[in-house]
């Protein structure tokens, strides 16, 4: 593991930027008839948002805990809420979401495994 000095930490922290974290959970209609089709369209929409640079990080979660995914958006809280209210899975009550301000480092990326 790379060791960071205090000076290196201070420099790196000046590069942090504001983002919005979305946490997705199973909604009241999760698992109902037709929910799979709605989740498919939710995924299609997420891929479009990622391709457009609006949500550069998309992480589906399927561990049975009720958590269904996270996403990191480049827009602020109010704009992300508007985006999420247009999500077909949210509109159908299949998924629910919460938004949280967060900070990250531009250029961060998920490595290929």
Buried (B, 14 or more C-beta within 10 A) or exposed (E): EEEEEEEEEEEEEEEEEEBBBBBBBBBEBBEEEEBEEBBEBBBEBBEEBBEEEBBBBBEBBEEEEEBBBBBBBBBEBEBBBEBBEEBBBBBBBBBBBEBEEEEBEEEEEEEEE
